[in-house]
Amino acid sequence: MALLTFPLFSSHFPSFSSHFPSLSSFPNAPSFSSTRRYCLTKATGTAILWFKHDLRTDDHPALLAASTFPSLLPIYVFDHRILSRFSDETLELLLLALQDLRKALKDRGSDLMIRFGNADSVVQQLATEVKATCVFAEQEVEYELRLIVDALKQRLKSVAVPQGSPGIELWQTPFYEVKDVQNLPASYDEFKKRRFPVTTPLQLSVSTLPGVEIELEWGVLPSYDDIKGFMSSSERKSGENWSLIREVSAETVLRRKALEYGDRIERSSSFGQTLSRERSGSVFVTKEGNIVGGGTDSVLNALAAYLRYLEGTARDDWQEVHERVRASESRDGASFIGLFGPALSLGIISRRRVYYEAIKYEQERNAGFLSPFGYSAATIAAAVDAVCSKEWYWLLALRNQKNNDTGYSTRIWKWKGFLIEYTVAGEDGPAVLLVHGFGAFWEHYRDNIRGLAESRNRVWAITILGFGKSEKPNVVYTELLWAELLRDFIVAVVGEPVHIVGNSIGGYLVAIVAGIWSDLIKSLVLINSAGNVIPSYSFIPLSRVQDRQTSGASWLGSRILLFYLRLRTQELVKKCYPTRVERADDRLINEMLRAVSSTFRI
């Protein structure tokens, strides 16, 4: 197995390098040599390109490398283990992206094979049939997807081809020119100070892609209803009823209780007809119409409109984007992730393409210069901040899985496109889920996990969104958001009802989960729980997005408070351990300080 990465490729794509200077030209930026290319497979025979979360032909390093093989077979596998992580709206977006990807490949003389089943088994069978010499698969940090890729790697060893057995090339779209992820700084603030150069997007240089020499059944792109039916038939027996639990938001459940409305909420029968109702010229193509979708060109068009929000426009499609920006700007910069997050998660557009387009527009506004004092438009800043932050957390997740000093395995789960860190211990017994408090992370339970596991329990400990080494997106954080995260973690990761334990604000969150989705909870343990307990209160008051919007004075006050807490962290934490002060050791304090230095969002 080899890891495939690509450098700037300025000699191959001069049009990009001449208009997009590397950040290494900035003062105090270190110099790096070109990223090494690790592809060890000779370009002979047939290459299989397995698409997962990279649904594009633009800026696709593996497609560029695979195009040098005599024969190329692109494939997408509808694997229930992957699809189960997607919301209904993301499934709609997936189908539209695949439709566009297939067309883009056909325009270059290729095609996209569609298959159903376990991806590792499907790709192995295909490699046997076409006598593939190489399989390209994007590198993953999510634990379950890493298992699937590892299973494929083992299966390919049993495939016999003239060259021995097919090689597997794990590739990535490099954002920063980073030599070694093991030497990454501990915090995002420190990382930004290094000013790592940003690599340049790639364009496919060939007009015609190689085909395959044998007749194959390429498969038909399914409808939304086909996908839902496939997933229903693939779910485990214990999880069949849980799929409905995830489809209804916490807010909907609570409003139903508040209004004493007990009728079951059913999805519209026309929901599966979304593809046929795609509006001409609109990039908001899903039924709910809240996120940017379609193919890469559509997303790039929406990005151009988003970046130029301040300019105004007479174009109907751009006006629609501007309307959505105003509606989704729940806090400064939050509109970008709200509108483009799912497209980024599916790889319809790459993170560095977003960065490239944003910086190019910034230079257009400033006669070719980049100001050291910030960006000239809030939308530019939002786009750049979002993709740089997402790349940082991806690198951090990759590093932590290779270099973990906690004594426990570090795993990553992707929730709504965001990376969530957790750990698990124990081989058998009841399932126990530990949820930390405010300003903390799963390691706060580091001395409890082993004891619980040794007492014949299976123990999960999670770091919720916005804390620790889990991703910190620019979104509005509410108790219902965190409660839905815990609900989905129990359903998707644990896979059975749990004994749930919460400390501080974690106690408040697990109490909400137990109150709304009682079928997921066997027992509830609260440790110094936050939140009010009101006897005979019938339902939890809803936290509205507008209630979480902050004024300029509130923002300044929060920064002053954060600065004060950083200075007094050790003293304050020791007061939480009055009888065992040694528990507030340097490791705990340093990790807390690191966590609040990494794009702190709460």
C-alpha positions as CSV (number, residue, x, y, z in Angstrom):
1,M,0.0,0.0,0.0
2,A,1.2,3.5,-0.7
3,L,0.0,7.0,0.0
4,L,-0.4,9.2,-3.0
5,T,-0.1,13.0,-2.7
6,F,0.7,15.7,-5.1
7,P,2.8,18.9,-5.0
8,L,2.0,22.2,-6.6
9,F,2.4,20.9,-10.2
10,S,3.3,24.4,-11.3
11,S,5.2,23.1,-14.3
12,H,2.1,21.1,-15.5
13,F,-0.4,23.9,-14.8
14,P,1.2,27.3,-15.2
15,S,-2.2,29.1,-15.5
16,F,-2.8,28.4,-11.8
17,S,0.7,29.0,-10.4
18,S,1.0,32.4,-12.2
19,H,-2.2,33.8,-10.7
20,F,-2.1,32.2,-7.2
21,P,1.1,33.0,-5.3
22,S,2.0,30.6,-2.5
23,L,1.7,31.8,1.0
24,S,5.4,31.2,1.4
25,S,5.8,34.7,-0.1
26,F,4.4,36.1,3.2
27,P,6.9,37.4,5.8
28,N,8.2,34.9,8.3
29,A,6.7,32.0,6.3
30,P,9.0,28.9,6.4
31,S,10.1,27.3,3.1
32,F,9.2,23.7,2.2
33,S,10.3,21.4,-0.5
34,S,7.6,19.9,-2.8
35,T,5.4,17.3,-1.3
36,R,6.8,13.9,-2.2
37,R,4.8,11.7,-4.6
38,Y,4.4,8.3,-3.0
39,C,2.8,6.4,-5.9
40,L,4.8,3.3,-6.3
41,T,2.6,1.5,-8.7
42,K,3.7,1.5,-12.4
43,A,0.9,2.7,-14.7
44,T,0.1,-0.6,-16.4
45,G,-3.1,-2.6,-16.8
46,T,-6.4,-1.3,-15.4
47,A,-6.8,1.2,-12.6
48,I,-10.0,1.2,-10.5
49,L,-10.9,4.6,-9.1
50,W,-13.3,4.2,-6.1
51,F,-15.2,7.4,-5.5
52,K,-16.5,7.9,-1.9
53,H,-16.5,11.5,-0.7
54,D,-14.7,13.0,-3.7
55,L,-17.5,13.4,-6.2
56,R,-15.8,15.6,-8.7
57,T,-13.4,15.7,-11.6
58,D,-12.0,19.1,-10.7
59,D,-9.0,19.1,-8.5
60,H,-8.9,15.4,-8.2
61,P,-5.3,14.1,-7.8
62,A,-6.3,10.4,-8.0
63,L,-8.2,10.9,-11.3
64,L,-5.2,12.7,-12.7
65,A,-2.9,9.8,-11.7
66,A,-5.3,7.1,-12.8
67,S,-5.7,8.7,-16.2
68,T,-2.1,7.7,-17.0
69,F,-3.1,4.0,-16.9
70,P,-4.0,2.2,-20.2
71,S,-7.4,1.4,-18.7
72,L,-9.5,3.2,-16.1
73,L,-12.7,2.1,-14.3
74,P,-14.4,4.7,-12.0
75,I,-16.9,3.2,-9.6
76,Y,-19.3,4.4,-6.8
77,V,-20.7,1.8,-4.4
78,F,-23.9,2.4,-2.5
79,D,-22.7,0.8,0.8
80,H,-25.2,1.0,3.7
81,R,-22.4,1.5,6.2
82,I,-21.5,4.7,4.4
83,L,-25.0,5.9,3.5
84,S,-26.3,5.5,7.1
85,R,-24.3,8.5,8.1
86,F,-26.1,10.8,5.6
87,S,-29.3,12.8,6.3
88,D,-32.1,12.6,3.9
89,E,-31.2,15.9,2.4
90,T,-27.6,14.8,2.0
91,L,-28.8,11.6,0.2
92,E,-30.6,13.8,-2.3
93,L,-27.5,15.8,-2.8
94,L,-25.5,12.6,-3.3
95,L,-27.7,11.5,-6.1
96,L,-27.5,14.8,-7.9
97,A,-23.7,14.9,-7.5
98,L,-23.4,11.4,-8.9
99,Q,-25.6,12.3,-11.8
100,D,-23.2,15.2,-12.6
101,L,-20.1,13.2,-12.0
102,R,-21.2,10.5,-14.4
103,K,-22.0,13.1,-17.1
104,A,-18.5,14.7,-16.6
105,L,-16.8,11.3,-17.0
106,K,-18.9,10.5,-20.0
107,D,-17.9,13.8,-21.6
108,R,-14.3,12.6,-21.4
109,G,-15.1,9.2,-22.9
110,S,-15.4,7.3,-19.6
111,D,-18.3,6.4,-17.3
112,L,-19.2,5.8,-13.7
113,M,-20.0,2.3,-12.6
114,I,-22.8,2.0,-10.0
115,R,-23.0,-0.9,-7.6
116,F,-24.7,-1.8,-4.4
117,G,-23.3,-3.8,-1.5
118,N,-20.3,-3.9,0.8
119,A,-17.7,-1.7,-1.0
120,D,-14.7,-3.9,-0.1
121,S,-16.4,-7.0,-1.5
122,V,-17.7,-5.2,-4.6
123,V,-14.3,-3.7,-5.5
124,Q,-12.6,-7.0,-4.9
125,Q,-14.9,-8.8,-7.3
126,L,-14.5,-6.0,-9.9
127,A,-10.7,-6.1,-9.6
128,T,-10.8,-9.9,-10.3
129,E,-13.1,-9.4,-13.3
130,V,-11.1,-6.7,-15.0
131,K,-7.7,-7.9,-13.7
132,A,-7.0,-4.5,-12.1
133,T,-3.4,-3.7,-11.2
134,C,-4.2,-0.7,-8.9
135,V,-7.1,0.6,-6.9
136,F,-7.2,4.3,-5.9
137,A,-9.1,5.2,-2.7
138,E,-9.2,8.4,-0.8
139,Q,-7.4,8.4,2.6
140,E,-9.9,8.4,5.5
141,V,-9.7,9.5,9.2
142,E,-13.2,8.2,10.1
143,Y,-12.8,4.9,12.0
144,E,-15.5,2.9,10.3
145,L,-14.3,3.9,6.8
146,R,-10.8,3.1,7.7
147,L,-12.0,-0.4,8.6
148,I,-13.7,-0.7,5.2
149,V,-10.5,0.4,3.4
150,D,-8.4,-2.0,5.5
151,A,-10.8,-4.8,4.6
152,L,-10.4,-4.0,0.9
153,K,-6.7,-4.1,1.3
154,Q,-6.8,-7.6,2.7
155,R,-9.3,-8.8,0.1
156,L,-7.1,-7.5,-2.8
157,K,-4.3,-9.8,-1.6
158,S,-6.4,-12.8,-2.8
159,V,-6.8,-11.3,-6.3
160,A,-4.4,-12.8,-8.8
161,V,-3.2,-10.7,-11.7
162,P,0.0,-11.1,-13.9
163,Q,1.7,-8.5,-11.7
164,G,1.0,-10.4,-8.5
165,S,-2.0,-8.7,-6.7
166,P,-3.5,-5.2,-7.2
167,G,-1.9,-2.4,-5.2
168,I,-4.0,0.1,-3.3
169,E,-3.1,3.8,-3.5
170,L,-4.4,5.9,-0.6
171,W,-4.5,9.5,-1.8
172,Q,-5.5,12.9,-0.5
173,T,-6.0,16.4,-1.9
174,P,-3.2,18.2,0.0
175,F,-4.2,21.6,1.3
176,Y,-1.1,22.7,3.1
177,E,2.5,21.8,2.2
178,V,3.1,19.9,5.4
179,K,6.1,17.6,5.6
180,D,5.0,15.5,8.6
181,V,1.7,15.6,10.4
182,Q,3.4,14.2,13.5
183,N,5.1,17.6,14.0
184,L,2.0,19.7,13.8
185,P,1.7,22.3,16.5
186,A,-0.7,21.5,19.4
187,S,-3.2,24.3,18.7
188,Y,-4.8,25.9,15.7
189,D,-3.5,29.3,16.8
190,E,0.1,28.1,16.7
191,F,-0.5,26.3,13.5
192,K,-1.7,29.5,11.8
193,K,1.4,31.3,13.0
194,R,3.6,28.8,11.0
195,R,2.0,30.1,7.7
196,F,2.3,26.8,5.9
197,P,2.1,27.3,2.1
198,V,-1.2,26.3,0.5
199,T,-1.1,24.1,-2.6
200,T,-2.7,24.9,-5.9
201,P,-5.8,23.1,-7.3
202,L,-5.3,20.7,-10.2
203,Q,-7.2,20.6,-13.5
204,L,-7.6,17.4,-15.5
205,S,-5.2,18.0,-18.4
206,V,-6.6,15.2,-20.7
207,S,-9.7,15.7,-22.8
208,T,-10.2,11.9,-23.1
209,L,-9.9,9.4,-20.3
210,P,-8.9,5.8,-21.0
211,G,-11.7,3.2,-21.2
212,V,-11.9,-0.5,-20.4
213,E,-11.4,-3.2,-23.0
214,I,-14.1,-5.6,-21.9
215,E,-17.9,-5.3,-21.9
216,L,-19.3,-4.3,-18.5
217,E,-22.6,-3.6,-16.9
218,W,-22.3,0.0,-15.7
219,G,-25.5,0.1,-13.7
220,V,-28.3,2.6,-13.4
221,L,-28.3,5.6,-11.1
222,P,-31.0,4.8,-8.5
223,S,-33.8,7.1,-7.4
224,Y,-34.1,8.5,-3.9
225,D,-36.8,5.9,-3.1
226,D,-34.5,3.1,-4.3
227,I,-31.8,4.2,-1.9
228,K,-34.2,4.4,1.1
229,G,-35.5,1.0,0.2
230,F,-31.9,-0.4,0.0
231,M,-31.0,1.1,3.3
232,S,-34.1,-0.3,5.0
233,S,-33.3,-3.8,3.8
234,S,-29.7,-3.5,4.9
235,E,-30.3,-2.2,8.5
236,R,-29.8,-4.5,11.4
237,K,-32.9,-5.8,13.1
238,S,-32.2,-3.9,16.3
239,G,-31.8,-0.7,14.3
240,E,-34.9,-0.8,12.1
241,N,-37.0,1.4,14.4
242,W,-34.1,3.7,15.2
243,S,-33.9,5.0,11.6
244,L,-37.1,6.8,12.2
245,I,-35.8,8.3,15.5
246,R,-33.0,10.1,13.5
247,E,-35.4,11.5,10.9
248,V,-37.2,13.7,13.4
249,S,-35.4,16.6,15.0
250,A,-35.4,17.3,18.7
251,E,-37.2,20.6,18.1
252,T,-40.0,18.8,16.3
253,V,-40.5,16.3,19.1
254,L,-40.5,19.0,21.7
255,R,-43.0,21.2,19.8
256,R,-45.2,18.1,19.4
257,K,-45.1,17.5,23.1
258,A,-45.7,21.2,23.9
259,L,-48.8,21.3,21.6
260,E,-49.9,17.9,22.8
261,Y,-49.9,16.8,19.2
262,G,-49.4,13.0,19.1
263,D,-49.9,12.2,15.4
264,R,-46.9,10.6,13.9
265,I,-45.0,12.8,11.5
266,E,-44.7,11.2,8.1
267,R,-42.5,12.3,5.2
268,S,-44.3,13.6,2.2
269,S,-45.0,10.9,-0.4
270,S,-43.5,13.2,-3.0
271,F,-40.2,13.3,-1.2
272,G,-38.6,10.7,-3.5
273,Q,-39.5,12.8,-6.5
274,T,-36.9,15.6,-5.7
275,L,-34.8,14.8,-8.7
276,S,-37.6,15.4,-11.1
277,R,-38.4,18.7,-9.5
278,E,-35.0,20.2,-9.8
279,R,-35.5,23.9,-10.5
280,S,-33.9,25.3,-13.6
281,G,-30.9,27.5,-12.7
282,S,-31.2,27.0,-9.0
283,V,-28.4,25.6,-6.9
284,F,-30.8,24.8,-4.0
285,V,-32.0,21.5,-5.5
286,T,-33.1,19.5,-2.5
287,K,-36.7,19.3,-1.2
288,E,-35.9,21.6,1.8
289,G,-33.9,23.9,-0.4
290,N,-31.5,25.0,2.4
291,I,-28.1,23.8,1.0
292,V,-26.1,24.3,-2.2
293,G,-26.1,21.2,-4.4
294,G,-25.8,19.8,-7.9
295,G,-22.5,19.3,-9.6
296,T,-19.2,21.0,-9.2
297,D,-19.9,23.8,-11.7
298,S,-23.2,24.6,-9.9
299,V,-21.4,24.7,-6.5
300,L,-18.6,26.9,-8.0
301,N,-21.3,29.3,-9.4
302,A,-22.9,29.5,-6.0
303,L,-19.5,30.1,-4.4
304,A,-18.9,33.0,-6.8
305,A,-22.2,34.5,-5.8
306,Y,-21.6,34.0,-2.1
307,L,-18.2,35.6,-2.2
308,R,-19.6,38.6,-4.1
309,Y,-22.5,39.1,-1.7
310,L,-21.6,42.8,-1.0
311,E,-21.6,43.7,-4.7
312,G,-25.3,42.9,-5.4
313,T,-26.4,41.4,-8.7
314,A,-29.1,41.4,-11.3
315,R,-28.7,37.6,-11.9
316,D,-31.7,35.6,-10.5
317,D,-29.5,32.6,-9.5
318,W,-27.1,34.9,-7.6
319,Q,-29.9,36.8,-6.0
320,E,-31.3,33.5,-4.7
321,V,-27.9,32.7,-3.1
322,H,-27.8,36.2,-1.5
323,E,-31.2,35.7,0.0
324,R,-30.1,32.4,1.5
325,V,-27.0,34.1,2.9
326,R,-29.1,36.6,4.8
327,A,-31.4,33.8,6.1
328,S,-28.6,31.6,7.2
329,E,-26.2,34.1,8.8
330,S,-27.2,33.1,12.3
331,R,-23.8,34.4,13.5
332,D,-21.0,36.1,11.7
333,G,-19.7,33.8,9.0
334,A,-22.0,30.9,9.8
335,S,-23.7,31.1,6.5
336,F,-20.8,29.4,4.6
337,I,-20.9,26.1,6.5
338,G,-24.7,26.2,6.5
339,L,-24.9,26.5,2.7
340,F,-21.7,24.7,1.5
341,G,-20.9,22.3,4.3
342,P,-22.7,19.2,2.7
343,A,-21.1,19.9,-0.7
344,L,-17.7,20.0,0.9
345,S,-18.4,16.8,2.9
346,L,-19.3,14.9,-0.3
347,G,-16.3,16.3,-2.1
348,I,-18.4,18.0,-4.8
349,I,-15.8,20.8,-4.4
350,S,-12.4,20.5,-2.7
351,R,-11.4,22.7,0.2
352,R,-8.4,24.1,-1.6
353,R,-10.6,25.0,-4.6
354,V,-12.7,27.1,-2.2
355,Y,-9.6,28.7,-0.8
356,Y,-8.2,29.4,-4.2
357,E,-11.4,31.0,-5.5
358,A,-11.7,33.1,-2.3
359,I,-8.1,34.4,-2.5
360,K,-8.4,35.0,-6.2
361,Y,-11.4,37.2,-5.6
362,E,-9.7,39.0,-2.7
363,Q,-6.8,39.8,-5.0
364,E,-9.2,41.1,-7.7
365,R,-10.7,43.5,-5.1
366,N,-7.3,44.7,-4.0
367,A,-5.3,45.1,-7.2
368,G,-3.5,41.8,-6.8
369,F,-2.5,42.3,-3.1
370,L,-3.5,40.5,0.1
371,S,-3.7,42.7,3.2
372,P,-2.0,41.5,6.3
373,F,-4.9,43.0,8.3
374,G,-7.7,40.7,7.1
375,Y,-10.0,40.2,4.2
376,S,-12.1,42.9,2.5
377,A,-15.4,41.0,2.7
378,A,-17.0,39.0,5.5
379,T,-17.9,36.2,3.0
380,I,-14.3,35.8,1.9
381,A,-13.2,35.6,5.5
382,A,-16.0,33.1,6.3
383,A,-15.0,30.8,3.3
384,V,-11.3,30.9,4.1
385,D,-11.8,30.4,7.8
386,A,-14.1,27.4,7.3
387,V,-11.9,25.4,4.8
388,C,-8.7,26.2,6.7
389,S,-10.3,25.1,10.0
390,K,-11.7,21.9,8.4
391,E,-8.3,21.0,7.0
392,W,-6.6,21.6,10.4
393,Y,-9.0,19.2,12.1
394,W,-8.6,16.6,9.4
395,L,-4.8,16.8,9.9
396,L,-5.2,16.7,13.7
397,A,-7.4,13.6,13.4
398,L,-4.9,11.9,11.2
399,R,-2.1,12.8,13.6
400,N,-3.9,11.7,16.8
401,Q,-4.7,8.3,15.3
402,K,-1.0,7.7,14.7
403,N,0.3,9.4,17.8
404,N,-1.9,8.9,20.9
405,D,-0.4,9.1,24.4
406,T,-3.6,8.6,26.3
407,G,-3.3,4.8,26.4
408,Y,-6.7,4.5,24.7
409,S,-7.6,4.1,21.0
410,T,-8.6,7.4,19.4
411,R,-11.4,7.1,16.9
412,I,-13.2,9.6,14.6
413,W,-16.8,9.6,13.7
414,K,-18.2,12.1,11.1
415,W,-21.5,13.7,12.1
416,K,-23.1,16.1,9.6
417,G,-19.7,16.5,7.9
418,F,-17.9,17.3,11.2
419,L,-15.2,15.2,12.8
420,I,-16.0,13.9,16.3
421,E,-13.4,12.3,18.5
422,Y,-14.2,9.4,20.8
423,T,-12.7,6.3,22.4
424,V,-14.0,2.8,23.3
425,A,-12.9,0.2,25.7
426,G,-14.2,-3.2,26.8
427,E,-15.0,-6.4,24.9
428,D,-18.4,-7.4,26.3
429,G,-21.2,-6.4,28.7
430,P,-23.6,-3.5,28.8
431,A,-23.0,-0.4,26.8
432,V,-22.0,2.7,28.8
433,L,-21.6,6.2,27.3
434,L,-19.7,8.9,29.1
435,V,-20.4,12.6,28.3
436,H,-18.0,15.3,29.6
437,G,-18.8,18.8,30.9
438,F,-18.2,22.3,29.6
439,G,-14.7,23.1,28.5
440,A,-13.7,19.4,28.8
441,F,-13.3,16.4,26.5
442,W,-13.5,12.6,26.7
443,E,-10.1,12.4,28.4
444,H,-11.7,13.7,31.6
445,Y,-12.9,10.2,32.1
446,R,-9.5,8.7,31.4
447,D,-9.2,7.1,34.9
448,N,-12.8,5.8,34.8
449,I,-12.9,4.1,31.4
450,R,-10.5,1.3,32.2
451,G,-12.2,0.4,35.5
452,L,-15.6,0.3,33.9
453,A,-14.3,-1.8,31.1
454,E,-12.6,-4.2,33.5
455,S,-16.0,-4.6,35.3
456,R,-17.4,-6.2,32.1
457,N,-18.8,-3.1,30.4
458,R,-18.3,-1.8,26.9
459,V,-17.5,1.9,27.4
460,W,-17.7,4.8,24.9
461,A,-16.5,8.3,25.8
462,I,-17.1,11.1,23.4
463,T,-15.9,14.7,22.9
464,I,-18.9,16.6,21.7
465,L,-18.9,19.2,18.8
466,G,-17.0,22.4,19.7
467,F,-14.8,20.9,22.4
468,G,-11.4,19.2,22.7
469,K,-10.1,17.7,19.5
470,S,-13.5,17.4,17.9
471,E,-14.2,19.9,15.2
472,K,-15.3,23.4,16.1
473,P,-17.4,24.7,13.1
474,N,-18.8,28.2,13.0
475,V,-22.4,27.2,13.8
476,V,-24.9,28.2,16.5
477,Y,-24.4,25.8,19.4
478,T,-27.6,24.8,21.4
479,E,-28.5,22.1,23.8
480,L,-30.7,20.5,21.1
481,L,-27.8,20.4,18.6
482,W,-25.6,18.5,21.2
483,A,-28.6,16.3,22.2
484,E,-29.1,15.3,18.5
485,L,-25.4,14.5,18.2
486,L,-25.5,12.2,21.2
487,R,-28.7,10.5,19.8
488,D,-27.0,9.9,16.5
489,F,-23.9,8.6,18.1
490,I,-25.9,6.0,20.1
491,V,-27.7,4.9,17.0
492,A,-24.8,5.0,14.5
493,V,-21.8,4.1,16.6
494,V,-22.9,2.2,19.8
495,G,-25.8,0.5,18.0
496,E,-27.9,-0.3,21.1
497,P,-29.5,1.4,24.1
498,V,-26.9,2.7,26.7
499,H,-26.4,3.5,30.3
500,I,-25.5,7.2,29.9
501,V,-23.4,9.3,32.2
502,G,-23.1,13.1,32.1
503,N,-21.0,15.6,34.1
504,S,-21.9,19.3,34.3
505,I,-23.4,20.5,31.1
506,G,-23.0,16.9,29.9
507,G,-25.5,15.9,32.5
508,Y,-28.0,18.5,31.2
509,L,-27.5,17.1,27.6
510,V,-27.9,13.4,28.5
511,A,-31.1,14.3,30.5
512,I,-32.5,15.9,27.3
513,V,-31.6,12.8,25.4
514,A,-33.3,10.5,28.0
515,G,-36.3,12.7,28.0
516,I,-36.8,12.9,24.3
517,W,-35.6,9.5,23.1
518,S,-36.1,7.2,26.1
519,D,-35.9,4.1,23.9
520,L,-32.1,4.8,23.6
521,I,-31.5,5.0,27.3
522,K,-31.3,2.1,29.8
523,S,-30.3,4.3,32.8
524,L,-29.2,7.9,33.5
525,V,-26.4,9.0,35.8
526,L,-25.9,12.7,36.5
527,I,-22.7,14.0,38.0
528,N,-22.9,17.7,39.3
529,S,-25.3,18.3,36.5
530,A,-26.0,21.7,35.0
531,G,-29.4,23.0,34.0
532,N,-32.6,23.6,36.0
533,V,-34.8,20.8,37.3
534,I,-38.4,22.0,37.5
535,P,-40.9,19.6,39.1
536,S,-43.9,18.7,37.0
537,Y,-42.6,20.7,34.0
538,S,-44.0,19.1,30.9
539,F,-41.4,19.8,28.3
540,I,-38.0,21.4,27.8
541,P,-38.1,25.1,26.7
542,L,-36.7,25.5,23.2
543,S,-33.5,27.3,22.5
544,R,-34.0,29.3,19.4
545,V,-31.2,30.3,17.0
546,Q,-32.0,34.0,17.3
547,D,-31.6,33.7,21.1
548,R,-28.0,32.6,20.6
549,Q,-27.0,35.6,18.4
550,T,-24.5,37.8,20.0
551,S,-23.9,41.6,19.9
552,G,-20.6,43.2,19.5
553,A,-20.4,44.0,23.2
554,S,-21.2,40.3,24.0
555,W,-18.5,39.2,21.7
556,L,-15.9,41.5,23.3
557,G,-17.0,40.4,26.7
558,S,-16.6,36.7,25.9
559,R,-13.1,37.4,24.6
560,I,-12.1,39.2,27.8
561,L,-13.6,36.3,29.9
562,L,-11.7,33.8,27.8
563,F,-8.5,35.6,28.3
564,Y,-9.1,35.7,32.1
565,L,-10.0,32.0,32.2
566,R,-6.8,31.1,30.3
567,L,-4.7,32.9,32.9
568,R,-6.6,31.3,35.9
569,T,-7.3,27.9,34.4
570,Q,-5.0,25.9,36.7
571,E,-6.2,27.7,39.9
572,L,-9.9,27.3,38.9
573,V,-9.6,23.6,37.9
574,K,-7.9,22.8,41.2
575,K,-10.9,24.1,43.0
576,C,-12.9,21.4,41.2
577,Y,-10.7,18.8,42.9
578,P,-10.7,20.0,46.6
579,T,-9.7,16.6,48.0
580,R,-7.5,15.5,45.2
581,V,-5.7,18.5,43.9
582,E,-3.1,16.3,42.1
583,R,-5.9,15.4,39.6
584,A,-5.5,18.9,38.0
585,D,-2.1,17.9,36.6
586,D,-0.1,19.6,33.9
587,R,-1.4,17.3,31.2
588,L,-5.0,18.2,32.0
589,I,-4.3,21.9,32.2
590,N,-2.3,21.9,29.0
591,E,-5.0,20.0,27.1
592,M,-7.7,22.4,28.3
593,L,-5.6,25.4,27.2
594,R,-4.9,23.8,23.8
595,A,-8.5,23.1,23.3
596,V,-9.6,26.7,23.8
597,S,-6.9,27.9,21.5
598,S,-8.1,25.8,18.6
599,T,-10.7,28.0,16.9
600,F,-12.8,28.2,20.0
601,R,-16.4,28.6,19.0
602,I,-18.7,28.2,22.0
